[in-house]
């Protein structure tokens, strides 16, 4: 996929076009060391605590890399930007007045906590399972405006998006 540079494949797989992936890769590459495939295989055969430590370091590197890319920042739009987006939405959908973005959420199944109060908070009666939920708020052009994750699975979409208003 990387060699073919197929924009559709990139967007479907990593949600960004090849040019944006290259920009991210260039900045990110300054914060990690490449390993041989044999070494990577060894990493996946290690105890969970060690893998957790490796993943934690990778998250720190990714955070540092993303801080160097202004377009990777999560920013709430100004009132002016909200009005511009709302006009563009209304051009396509005349009945939608003042709508400048959208919210999407995802539930993730997790192991049931031993603590009864935690288990109750994370239990989703509608889906009959223990979950955490995450919500992302996007501008109409796909700009990530806000995100909240690891919220109790019993919360509904309205509760998880309260701060997106």
Secondary structure, DSSP 8 states (H G I E B T S, - for coil): -TTTT-HHHHHHHHSS-HHHHHHHHHHHGGG-----HHHHHHHHTS-HHHHHHHHHHHHHHHHHHHHT-GGGS-----HHHHHHHHHHHHHH-TT--S--EEEEEEEEE----SSHHHHHHHEETTTTEEEEEEEEEEETTS-EEEEEEEEETT--HHHHTGGG-
